[in-house]
Amino acid sequence: MTSTFSDVPRDERRYEDYQPGVAGTYGPIGVSGDEIFGFATKFDPQPIHVDDAAAAAGPFGGIIASGWHTASLMMRLYVDNFISHTASLGGPGVDELRWTAPVRADDRLTLHVTVLEARPSRSKPDRGLIRTRCEVTNQDDLVVLTCTVMNIVRRRDDTA
């Protein structure tokens, strides 16, 4: 794990710590065949995720993880390592979500995050909005997911 947070522990981070250019790399996190099947069976039961024969005959030549599963793994790394549990006030959304390569059983995924923008809230001075670029790579450094995440984060001096 690497980060440019100048040793500010995750839960001590506030809006002021998430300035443009701040970056971090987190992971890896593994994904198993059982996890791929379990997630897809419950949430995305397309044949490319749950049916060996159909997936083998399909465009990816075998079972792949649901993109939503990949996004969930990205979010796990994001929440565990990047966004403060004590300052995060949720987020208004995710933009430009792309699944750029398939994720397969036994892949190991790493999250690369870079803060693109940080701006104080115009209506609520105790918080600000950060916009971060997320890129997930597998063990071969192949990009498998990209997106832009927005978070609302409490300011350190919430009387600003």
C-alpha positions as CSV (number, residue, x, y, z in Angstrom):
1,M,0.0,0.0,0.0
2,T,1.2,3.5,-0.9
3,S,-0.3,6.8,-0.3
4,T,0.5,10.5,-0.4
5,F,-1.5,11.4,2.7
6,S,1.6,12.4,4.7
7,D,0.9,9.7,7.2
8,V,-2.6,11.0,8.2
9,P,-4.4,7.9,9.4
10,R,-7.6,7.2,7.4
11,D,-10.1,8.1,10.2
12,E,-8.2,11.3,11.0
13,R,-8.5,12.6,7.4
14,R,-10.9,15.4,6.6
15,Y,-11.8,17.4,3.5
16,E,-8.5,19.4,3.7
17,D,-6.5,16.2,3.4
18,Y,-8.1,15.2,0.1
19,Q,-6.6,17.8,-2.2
20,P,-6.1,17.5,-5.9
21,G,-3.1,15.2,-6.7
22,V,-3.3,13.2,-3.5
23,A,-3.1,9.6,-4.5
24,G,-3.1,6.1,-3.0
25,T,-2.6,2.5,-4.1
26,Y,-4.4,-0.2,-2.1
27,G,-4.7,-3.9,-2.3
28,P,-4.5,-6.4,-3.6
29,I,-7.8,-8.1,-3.0
30,G,-8.4,-11.6,-4.4
31,V,-11.5,-12.9,-6.1
32,S,-12.4,-16.6,-6.1
33,G,-14.5,-18.7,-8.4
34,D,-16.9,-19.3,-5.5
35,E,-17.3,-15.6,-4.9
36,I,-17.8,-14.9,-8.6
37,F,-20.6,-17.6,-8.8
38,G,-22.2,-16.5,-5.5
39,F,-22.4,-12.8,-6.3
40,A,-23.6,-13.5,-9.9
41,T,-26.2,-16.0,-8.7
42,K,-27.7,-13.5,-6.3
43,F,-27.3,-10.3,-8.3
44,D,-26.3,-10.8,-12.0
45,P,-27.2,-14.3,-13.1
46,Q,-26.1,-13.9,-16.7
47,P,-24.7,-17.1,-18.3
48,I,-21.2,-15.6,-18.7
49,H,-21.1,-15.4,-14.8
50,V,-22.8,-18.6,-13.8
51,D,-22.9,-21.2,-16.6
52,D,-19.5,-22.9,-17.4
53,A,-20.6,-24.2,-20.8
54,A,-22.3,-21.0,-22.0
55,A,-19.4,-18.9,-20.7
56,A,-16.9,-21.1,-22.5
57,A,-18.8,-20.6,-25.8
58,G,-19.2,-16.9,-25.1
59,P,-17.0,-13.9,-25.9
60,F,-14.7,-14.3,-22.9
61,G,-14.0,-18.0,-23.3
62,G,-15.0,-18.8,-19.7
63,I,-16.6,-17.5,-16.5
64,I,-16.0,-13.9,-15.6
65,A,-17.0,-11.8,-12.6
66,S,-20.0,-9.5,-13.0
67,G,-18.9,-5.9,-13.5
68,W,-20.9,-5.1,-10.4
69,H,-18.9,-7.6,-8.4
70,T,-15.7,-5.9,-9.6
71,A,-17.2,-2.5,-8.6
72,S,-18.0,-3.9,-5.2
73,L,-14.4,-5.1,-4.7
74,M,-13.2,-1.7,-5.7
75,M,-15.5,-0.1,-3.2
76,R,-14.2,-2.5,-0.5
77,L,-10.7,-1.3,-1.1
78,Y,-11.9,2.4,-1.3
79,V,-13.8,2.2,2.1
80,D,-11.1,0.2,3.9
81,N,-8.2,2.4,2.9
82,F,-9.1,5.7,1.3
83,I,-12.2,7.4,2.6
84,S,-12.4,8.4,6.2
85,H,-15.0,6.5,8.2
86,T,-15.4,9.5,10.6
87,A,-15.6,12.3,8.0
88,S,-17.4,10.7,5.1
89,L,-20.9,11.9,4.7
90,G,-21.8,9.7,1.8
91,G,-21.6,10.6,-1.9
92,P,-23.9,11.9,-4.7
93,G,-22.7,9.3,-7.2
94,V,-20.2,7.7,-9.5
95,D,-19.5,8.8,-13.0
96,E,-17.9,7.2,-16.0
97,L,-18.0,3.6,-14.6
98,R,-16.3,1.4,-17.2
99,W,-15.4,-2.3,-17.1
100,T,-12.4,-2.4,-19.4
101,A,-11.3,-6.0,-19.1
102,P,-12.8,-9.2,-17.6
103,V,-12.0,-10.3,-14.0
104,R,-11.6,-14.1,-13.5
105,A,-11.2,-16.5,-10.6
106,D,-7.9,-16.1,-8.8
107,D,-7.3,-12.5,-10.1
108,R,-5.8,-10.1,-7.5
109,L,-7.1,-6.6,-7.9
110,T,-5.4,-3.3,-6.8
111,L,-7.0,0.1,-6.5
112,H,-5.3,3.3,-7.6
113,V,-7.0,6.5,-6.5
114,T,-6.2,10.1,-7.3
115,V,-8.1,13.1,-6.1
116,L,-9.1,15.2,-9.1
117,E,-11.0,18.0,-7.4
118,A,-11.8,19.3,-4.0
119,R,-14.2,22.1,-3.4
120,P,-16.0,23.4,-0.3
121,S,-19.8,23.1,-0.2
122,R,-21.5,26.4,-1.1
123,S,-24.5,25.7,1.1
124,K,-23.0,23.8,4.0
125,P,-19.7,25.2,5.3
126,D,-18.9,22.2,7.4
127,R,-18.2,20.0,4.4
128,G,-16.7,19.7,1.0
129,L,-17.0,17.6,-2.2
130,I,-14.1,15.5,-3.4
131,R,-14.0,13.9,-6.9
132,T,-11.6,11.0,-7.3
133,R,-10.4,9.0,-10.2
134,C,-10.4,5.2,-9.5
135,E,-8.6,2.6,-11.6
136,V,-8.5,-1.0,-10.7
137,T,-5.8,-3.3,-12.2
138,N,-5.2,-7.0,-12.0
139,Q,-2.0,-8.9,-11.1
140,D,-0.8,-8.3,-14.7
141,D,-1.3,-4.5,-14.4
142,L,-4.2,-4.7,-16.8
143,V,-6.9,-2.1,-16.1
144,V,-10.2,-3.9,-15.4
145,L,-12.3,-1.0,-14.1
146,T,-12.3,2.8,-14.1
147,C,-14.7,5.3,-12.6
148,T,-14.9,8.7,-11.0
149,V,-16.3,8.7,-7.4
150,M,-17.7,11.7,-5.6
151,N,-17.8,12.0,-1.8
152,I,-19.0,14.6,0.6
153,V,-16.4,14.9,3.4
154,R,-16.6,16.8,6.7
155,R,-14.1,19.7,7.1
156,R,-11.6,19.7,9.9
157,D,-12.7,23.1,11.0
158,D,-16.5,22.7,10.7
159,T,-17.1,26.3,11.7
160,A,-15.5,27.5,8.4
